[in-house]
Each structure stands twice: as C-alpha cells, then as structure tokens.
Amino acid sequence: MYAAAFLLDFSVAAALTAVPFLLAGRLGGGAKLLGAVGALQMGLYSGGCLVSSFLAPRAGNNLTVARFGAGIFAVVLFMTSLLDNPLACAAAACLPFLGLSLAWPAMQSWLGREPDPEKRARQVAGFNTATALGFMASPLVVGPLYDFHFRAPFILLLGCGLTVIILLASLPSGGAKTSLPPGEDKRLSYPLTPGLLYASWLSTFTANALVSALRSLYPMRMESLSEAGDITLAGGLHWPFLDTCGPATLFSWMAFLLSFSTVACFILLGRTSGWQHRFSLIAMGQIAAASCFLLLGRTHSLVVMFLCFAVAGANYGLCFFTSLYYSLACAPSAHRRAAVNEGALGAGGFAGAMGLGYAAGATNLATAFTWAPVAVLAAVALQYGLLRHYPAASAIERHEV
C-alpha cells in the first residue's frame, strides 16, 4: 500500500508540475486559465470525493474502486500531452481528478479498517509519509524532464499509474477486521471533540488552498522572472549558474522543498503526540504560511522563495495529518470521513487556485497574494468558532463522529 501511495502521489505531483508549464509555456495560457484549471481540478476532486463517500462503501471492494480511479487518472492525463488546443488541453487536464477522487478515499479507508488506534496511527503516518515522499521526489524528476521534452513527464506518469494498479491488485481486499474481542471495543475511540474534527477539516481546506495557489500560479511567476533575467540567489546577488536552469527546473526545486517539509512534518507528528487536540498549533501554522504570500508576490530571491515554500509545505503537513488522523479515529465510519476530508482538501484547492488565479489576472500576482493572509485569518476565526460551538462528545458519540 505504501508503494502504491508513493507512486500515485508521484503521479499527482507530476501532473501538477507539468500541466501549468504545458498550458502557459507551450500553449500560451494566462493566469486566468491556469487558475481555472487548478480550481476545476480540485473542484472535480472535491465533488467526486463527496459523492464517493456515499457510493464507494457500498461497492464492497474498496481496492477495486481505487484501481479503477488510478487508471482513469493516468490514462486521461497522458492524453492531455497529445492535444494542441489550449481549451481542450485544459479540459483534459481536469477530468482525471474525478478518477483520483475514487482512488484516495478508498485507499485511506483500507487503512482505517485497522481497529487498533495505535496501529492505525502508525499506518496513517507511514501512508502520509509515502505520499509526501512521492510529492517530494516527483518535481525533481519532472522539472528537468519537461525542459528536455514536454511529453516526457506524461509518459512517466502513465507508467506510474499502471504500476499502482498492479500493486493494489496484489493487496488483500478486506483490510483489517473492524471488530475487536468483547470488552475491548472502546479502543476504537479516543477523546475527540467534534468541533476539533470539523475545524481540522477546514484547516485542510485552507492549507491546500495556499498550496494549490502556489502550484497553479507560481510557475507563471517563474516564467516571467526567468524571461526578464530577474532571478537572484539572495540580496540581489546573481548566480551565473541560474542562467543555465530553465524555469521548470527552478520551480521543481521549490516544489521539492514544499514536499520535503511536508514529509518532515509527517514524520515528526507520527512519532509524537503533543500535537493532538491542540488547535493553537494548526492555527499558527496557517497564519505563518499565509504570511509568506506577502513575500512571494514581490521577491526575486530564490532563498526567500525556498523558505516560503517550505513553510507552506510544513503547514500543509500539519493540517492534513491531523485531519486524516481524526477522520480515521473510528474504523466503521473511516471511508465516509476520509472522503469528507479529501473533499475538504479538494475544495480548498479549488478555492485557492480559482480565487487567487482570477485576482492575479485582474490585477497582478503581488496584489492577489496580499489578500491571502486576510482570507486565512477569517478561516482560522471560523475554525475557532467550530471548536467552541461543538462541545466534547460522550464515549458513544465519539465513536460515531
């Protein structure tokens, strides 16, 4: 399962890295088109996840659903590279995320069938680390591959998707049993405030909104800085080596750091417990990540860009790990809540790419990014309201949250 998770997220990162350059660099798409594509990808993913939360549990074999979704994602995205019309290419780049909305919740719920909370926490940590490693490694490969030939990343993506299908087919379909010996069923639950679960879903929405905006819009920023020769190392210092690197390669380094900080956060959270039930940590993480947007819209320094991407990645890791951990707290309802969590993830990606994409098209990137901290502060205030509005549940209610 971990290998399949690694390769599937490797493929997702490949698509999110290569498609903006394909649309902007080769087909001449602007900020509005890039923002619309990123938003529709996440919107279709979010809607698909919410639908699958009702339908997929009835399918019986979750891994069959996952294989089907992974196949759709890989094949249709590969076909995107064969199109020359910007609008057709944009549409083809969005549709595969419906397949992805089938794959991820099904794979996560397979983990959620483990009834022992301690084992389940370790599995969540391993699964999240595998996905983040895929996201981390992919841009380092895809950026140079795209600069070599624009179709090369899509061929690699297709191969990864087919391998995921083979790996998932090798796993037992049933997963762990969802029942424990009599007298031990309370181990399925741990103290969980419903408001914390809902706030964590909203924090995942916010964190992915920021990350989606960076992945969808910042390639255009790198293209314009590269064409003008305005990229510096730090403090106005120009490094001649940068002239030998294409914008896709430079952006791949940033995407690598974003995913690297996400992996580091997953590993840290998987080995500690002090973060549990502490809303203040996810609130501070979101505010720190949003503050970085004030710098990213104006800086020409790679060092500053690297640091800001790392902060955004760490915040994403913090918010997503906590929300998935809480979503899988009760094995019997793991698929439904995992799908809702993924739906929140996709909805955040839609809002971030669409909102900042259209704002950047109407004004400029610096102005659009200035509004990010304002929006995040409002989201954090809403999360706090959810936390205060929903009191702690009883033991039985915790089981059903």
Wavefront OBJ file of the C-alpha trace (Angstrom):
o trace
v 0.000 0.000 0.000
v 2.805 2.413 0.841
v 4.478 1.848 -2.551
v 1.167 2.432 -4.330
v 0.596 5.617 -2.316
v 4.098 6.841 -3.182
v 3.647 6.275 -6.919
v 0.133 7.704 -7.062
v 1.158 10.935 -5.357
v 4.309 10.966 -7.517
v 1.927 10.961 -10.491
v -0.251 13.696 -8.997
v 2.783 15.915 -8.411
v 3.960 15.204 -11.953
v 0.637 16.420 -13.296
v 0.518 19.495 -11.071
v 4.075 20.416 -12.084
v 3.913 19.709 -15.831
v 0.392 20.863 -16.741
v 0.868 24.576 -15.817
v 4.060 24.723 -17.890
v 2.327 22.930 -20.769
v -0.537 25.427 -20.723
v 1.487 28.599 -20.062
v 4.764 27.893 -21.818
v 3.720 25.843 -24.849
v 0.090 26.790 -25.428
v 0.163 30.422 -24.265
v -2.357 30.235 -21.423
v -2.580 33.115 -18.949
v -3.187 33.462 -15.225
v -6.967 33.084 -15.548
v -6.661 29.828 -17.495
v -4.074 28.421 -15.081
v -6.184 29.421 -12.103
v -9.331 27.979 -13.675
v -7.612 24.654 -14.437
v -6.198 24.341 -10.929
v -9.572 25.235 -9.471
v -11.540 22.824 -11.659
v -9.108 20.021 -10.903
v -9.658 20.494 -7.192
v -13.379 21.180 -7.622
v -13.948 17.936 -9.517
v -11.818 16.109 -6.977
v -13.766 17.571 -4.071
v -17.154 16.811 -5.588
v -16.059 13.316 -6.566
v -14.855 12.606 -3.031
v -18.136 13.699 -1.504
v -20.107 11.518 -3.927
v -17.792 8.569 -3.290
v -18.361 8.934 0.462
v -21.891 7.652 -0.162
v -21.349 5.270 -3.066
v -17.940 3.648 -2.576
v -18.686 1.971 0.800
v -21.448 0.037 -0.978
v -19.075 -1.209 -3.672
v -17.757 -3.946 -1.360
v -14.152 -3.997 -2.560
v -12.529 -0.620 -1.927
v -9.336 -1.547 -3.741
v -11.248 -2.301 -6.947
v -12.576 1.257 -6.791
v -9.054 2.531 -6.150
v -7.627 0.660 -9.148
v -10.349 1.978 -11.415
v -9.764 5.553 -10.269
v -5.979 5.336 -10.625
v -6.361 4.006 -14.167
v -8.636 6.874 -15.212
v -6.224 9.406 -13.734
v -3.121 8.078 -15.504
v -4.581 7.362 -18.949
v -6.530 10.600 -19.405
v -3.655 12.774 -18.177
v -1.301 11.113 -20.623
v -3.719 12.021 -23.428
v -3.508 15.671 -22.327
v 0.017 15.949 -23.744
v -1.267 14.951 -27.202
v -3.581 17.978 -27.521
v -2.601 21.334 -29.084
v -5.718 23.380 -28.346
v -5.431 25.252 -25.007
v -9.074 24.788 -24.014
v -9.143 21.110 -24.970
v -5.898 20.530 -23.109
v -7.252 22.367 -20.057
v -10.430 20.275 -20.055
v -8.480 17.032 -20.431
v -6.191 18.046 -17.552
v -9.191 18.471 -15.228
v -11.209 15.309 -15.859
v -8.637 12.832 -14.443
v -9.182 14.229 -10.963
v -12.574 12.513 -10.881
v -10.646 9.255 -11.044
v -8.361 10.440 -8.291
v -11.399 11.165 -6.102
v -12.237 7.463 -6.276
v -8.713 6.246 -5.553
v -7.580 8.199 -2.493
v -10.574 7.723 -0.119
v -10.714 4.021 -0.992
v -7.017 3.559 -0.209
v -7.285 5.530 3.037
v -10.335 3.622 4.211
v -8.401 0.376 3.660
v -6.053 1.693 6.378
v -8.981 2.801 8.512
v -10.242 -0.769 8.859
v -7.472 -1.406 11.383
v -9.349 -1.330 14.739
v -6.339 -0.736 16.994
v -5.844 3.065 17.297
v -2.101 2.730 17.920
v -1.520 0.584 14.849
v -3.824 2.817 12.855
v -1.797 5.893 13.840
v 1.405 4.208 12.661
v -0.260 3.225 9.405
v -1.515 6.764 8.858
v 1.998 8.095 9.487
v 3.510 5.590 7.056
v 0.856 6.254 4.408
v 1.182 10.038 4.685
v 4.966 9.831 4.596
v 4.838 7.678 1.457
v 2.513 10.113 -0.316
v 4.601 13.110 0.688
v 7.808 11.397 -0.446
v 6.160 10.895 -3.825
v 5.291 14.577 -3.966
v 8.829 15.455 -2.902
v 10.639 13.286 -5.433
v 8.398 13.955 -8.428
v 9.196 17.633 -9.133
v 12.951 16.932 -9.118
v 12.397 14.422 -11.911
v 9.545 16.100 -13.761
v 11.046 19.604 -13.990
v 14.191 18.549 -15.878
v 12.146 16.008 -17.889
v 9.811 18.752 -19.070
v 12.720 21.003 -20.028
v 14.057 18.031 -22.043
v 10.721 17.296 -23.782
v 7.242 18.378 -22.796
v 5.718 14.898 -23.262
v 8.308 13.042 -21.161
v 6.610 13.680 -17.752
v 3.279 12.396 -19.073
v 4.841 9.157 -20.319
v 6.376 8.656 -16.875
v 3.021 9.425 -15.251
v 1.308 6.748 -17.326
v 3.882 4.156 -16.285
v 3.455 5.045 -12.623
v -0.322 4.751 -12.877
v -0.167 1.288 -14.385
v 2.254 0.206 -11.643
v -0.161 1.488 -8.976
v -2.908 -0.696 -10.417
v -0.646 -3.757 -10.249
v 0.389 -3.015 -6.658
v -3.193 -2.509 -5.470
v -4.234 -5.755 -7.143
v -1.653 -7.600 -5.030
v -3.197 -6.472 -1.718
v -5.920 -8.338 0.210
v -9.214 -6.599 -0.439
v -10.682 -6.847 3.024
v -8.094 -4.940 5.026
v -8.030 -5.306 8.781
v -11.060 -6.614 10.627
v -13.303 -3.944 12.033
v -14.232 -5.690 15.283
v -12.394 -6.417 18.489
v -12.917 -9.013 21.210
v -15.737 -8.258 23.656
v -14.864 -5.637 26.229
v -12.201 -4.058 24.021
v -14.404 -2.153 21.563
v -13.735 1.085 23.451
v -10.257 1.022 21.981
v -11.888 2.075 18.709
v -12.359 5.549 20.196
v -10.284 8.134 21.943
v -11.301 11.519 23.430
v -12.235 13.676 20.454
v -14.131 16.953 20.403
v -16.416 17.044 17.347
v -15.537 20.690 16.841
v -11.876 19.732 16.572
v -12.681 17.273 13.785
v -14.669 19.897 11.873
v -12.012 22.575 12.476
v -9.319 20.206 11.231
v -11.284 19.610 8.015
v -11.493 23.371 7.488
v -7.762 23.765 8.219
v -7.060 21.202 5.489
v -9.242 23.285 3.177
v -7.191 26.384 3.984
v -3.783 24.700 3.793
v -4.469 23.178 0.398
v -5.879 26.452 -0.891
v -2.478 28.022 -0.265
v -0.530 25.106 -1.744
v -2.804 24.896 -4.794
v -2.342 28.592 -5.494
v 1.430 28.163 -5.386
v 1.431 25.116 -7.661
v -1.008 26.647 -10.150
v 0.207 30.243 -10.313
v 3.856 30.387 -9.319
v 5.120 28.670 -12.500
v 3.888 31.756 -14.395
v 5.798 33.971 -11.955
v 8.946 31.925 -12.585
v 8.423 32.132 -16.355
v 8.210 35.942 -16.260
v 11.188 36.343 -13.900
v 13.277 33.964 -15.996
v 12.488 35.761 -19.253
v 13.454 39.102 -17.679
v 16.603 37.676 -16.078
v 15.434 38.940 -12.668
v 16.004 35.800 -10.591
v 18.644 36.271 -7.889
v 20.088 33.990 -5.247
v 19.693 36.335 -2.270
v 20.040 40.029 -1.536
v 20.323 40.962 -5.207
v 23.232 38.538 -5.738
v 23.066 36.972 -9.186
v 24.458 33.464 -9.523
v 25.583 32.628 -13.104
v 24.509 29.003 -12.618
v 20.888 30.151 -12.572
v 21.161 31.174 -16.224
v 21.650 27.521 -17.149
v 18.423 26.408 -15.419
v 15.009 26.637 -17.033
v 12.034 27.983 -15.045
v 10.525 24.497 -14.752
v 13.729 23.208 -13.136
v 13.890 26.136 -10.702
v 10.252 25.670 -9.766
v 10.836 21.951 -9.268
v 13.349 22.808 -6.521
v 10.708 24.849 -4.724
v 8.121 22.119 -5.120
v 10.684 19.672 -3.738
v 11.210 21.802 -0.623
v 7.465 22.165 -0.183
v 7.066 18.398 -0.177
v 10.234 17.842 1.871
v 8.889 20.000 4.691
v 5.590 18.115 4.445
v 7.426 14.796 4.826
v 9.415 16.112 7.781
v 6.178 17.227 9.426
v 4.529 13.829 8.851
v 7.495 12.010 10.377
v 7.538 14.332 13.389
v 3.798 14.026 14.003
v 3.909 10.256 13.572
v 6.493 9.953 16.347
v 4.998 12.418 18.822
v 1.646 13.025 20.498
v 1.934 16.554 21.888
v 0.149 17.973 18.836
v -3.024 16.012 19.474
v -6.077 18.073 20.472
v -4.108 21.350 20.233
v -5.920 23.709 17.889
v -3.406 26.508 18.528
v -0.722 24.676 16.527
v -2.751 24.364 13.348
v -3.929 27.972 13.717
v -0.357 29.282 13.966
v 0.752 27.115 11.051
v -1.927 28.541 8.770
v -1.143 32.125 9.712
v 2.602 31.607 9.147
v 2.007 30.055 5.705
v -0.343 32.845 4.632
v 2.165 35.487 5.744
v 4.701 34.027 3.311
v 2.470 35.033 0.412
v 3.280 38.671 1.138
v 6.898 37.882 0.298
v 6.310 35.502 -2.611
v 4.410 38.070 -4.645
v 7.335 40.508 -4.604
v 10.639 38.724 -4.049
v 13.170 37.840 -6.767
v 15.314 35.834 -4.350
v 15.411 32.068 -4.638
v 16.366 31.726 -0.978
v 13.249 33.599 0.115
v 11.126 31.540 -2.259
v 12.611 28.321 -0.881
v 11.895 29.312 2.714
v 8.325 30.366 1.941
v 7.567 27.157 0.067
v 8.993 25.161 2.981
v 6.707 26.941 5.455
v 3.668 26.352 3.225
v 4.580 22.667 2.952
v 5.018 22.251 6.700
v 1.634 23.854 7.325
v 0.032 21.525 4.801
v 1.629 18.531 6.510
v 0.429 19.657 9.924
v -3.161 20.333 8.862
v -3.598 17.279 6.659
v -2.042 14.816 9.108
v -4.229 15.979 11.987
v -7.426 15.974 9.929
v -6.781 12.496 8.497
v -5.825 11.141 11.917
v -9.067 12.412 13.418
v -11.066 11.215 10.387
v -9.833 7.639 10.829
v -10.454 7.617 14.587
v -13.395 5.230 14.190
v -12.850 2.314 11.807
v -16.508 1.628 10.847
v -17.015 5.180 9.505
v -13.465 5.650 8.206
v -14.359 5.696 4.493
v -17.087 8.295 4.875
v -14.982 10.638 6.988
v -11.844 10.094 4.905
v -13.853 11.014 1.815
v -15.168 14.162 3.525
v -11.602 15.055 4.492
v -10.436 14.583 0.901
v -13.432 16.609 -0.233
v -12.328 19.462 2.017
v -8.832 19.108 0.571
v -10.130 19.377 -2.983
v -12.492 22.239 -2.180
v -9.572 24.180 -0.728
v -7.563 23.577 -3.868
v -10.477 24.834 -5.944
v -10.886 27.995 -3.879
v -7.172 28.799 -3.767
v -6.464 28.316 -7.462
v -9.676 29.950 -8.682
v -9.722 32.857 -6.244
v -6.082 33.886 -6.477
v -5.914 32.985 -10.183
v -8.685 35.380 -11.105
v -7.384 38.017 -8.696
v -3.935 37.783 -10.303
v -5.467 38.004 -13.775
v -7.452 41.105 -12.821
v -4.545 42.828 -11.035
v -1.162 41.141 -10.617
v 0.323 38.314 -8.587
v 1.704 40.557 -5.831
v -1.667 42.201 -5.230
v -3.520 38.892 -5.324
v -1.141 37.287 -2.839
v -1.595 40.229 -0.450
v -5.148 39.062 0.242
v -4.082 35.574 1.313
v -3.413 36.445 4.996
v -6.788 38.193 5.248
v -8.634 35.150 3.935
v -6.697 32.774 6.187
v -7.356 34.859 9.293
v -11.078 34.656 8.529
v -10.799 30.881 8.073
v -8.950 30.458 11.372
v -11.623 32.519 13.139
v -14.291 30.207 11.687
v -12.329 27.155 12.824
v -12.171 28.555 16.334
v -15.918 29.123 16.210
v -16.473 25.481 15.258
v -14.221 24.370 18.094
v -16.181 26.381 20.652
v -19.631 25.641 19.239
v -19.429 21.833 19.389
v -18.792 20.533 22.934
v -16.950 17.331 23.785
v -18.862 14.166 22.939
v -19.658 11.258 25.206
v -17.863 7.933 24.709
v -20.579 6.601 22.376
v -20.821 9.882 20.467
v -17.087 9.859 19.912
v -17.476 6.505 18.242
v -19.927 7.973 15.732
v -18.295 11.354 14.982
l 1 2 3 4 5 6 7 8 9 10 11 12 13 14 15 16 17 18 19 20 21 22 23 24 25 26 27 28 29 30 31 32 33 34 35 36 37 38 39 40 41 42 43 44 45 46 47 48 49 50 51 52 53 54 55 56 57 58 59 60 61 62 63 64 65 66 67 68 69 70 71 72 73 74 75 76 77 78 79 80 81 82 83 84 85 86 87 88 89 90 91 92 93 94 95 96 97 98 99 100 101 102 103 104 105 106 107 108 109 110 111 112 113 114 115 116 117 118 119 120 121 122 123 124 125 126 127 128 129 130 131 132 133 134 135 136 137 138 139 140 141 142 143 144 145 146 147 148 149 150 151 152 153 154 155 156 157 158 159 160 161 162 163 164 165 166 167 168 169 170 171 172 173 174 175 176 177 178 179 180 181 182 183 184 185 186 187 188 189 190 191 192 193 194 195 196 197 198 199 200 201 202 203 204 205 206 207 208 209 210 211 212 213 214 215 216 217 218 219 220 221 222 223 224 225 226 227 228 229 230 231 232 233 234 235 236 237 238 239 240 241 242 243 244 245 246 247 248 249 250 251 252 253 254 255 256 257 258 259 260 261 262 263 264 265 266 267 268 269 270 271 272 273 274 275 276 277 278 279 280 281 282 283 284 285 286 287 288 289 290 291 292 293 294 295 296 297 298 299 300 301 302 303 304 305 306 307 308 309 310 311 312 313 314 315 316 317 318 319 320 321 322 323 324 325 326 327 328 329 330 331 332 333 334 335 336 337 338 339 340 341 342 343 344 345 346 347 348 349 350 351 352 353 354 355 356 357 358 359 360 361 362 363 364 365 366 367 368 369 370 371 372 373 374 375 376 377 378 379 380 381 382 383 384 385 386 387 388 389 390 391 392 393 394 395 396 397 398 399 400 401
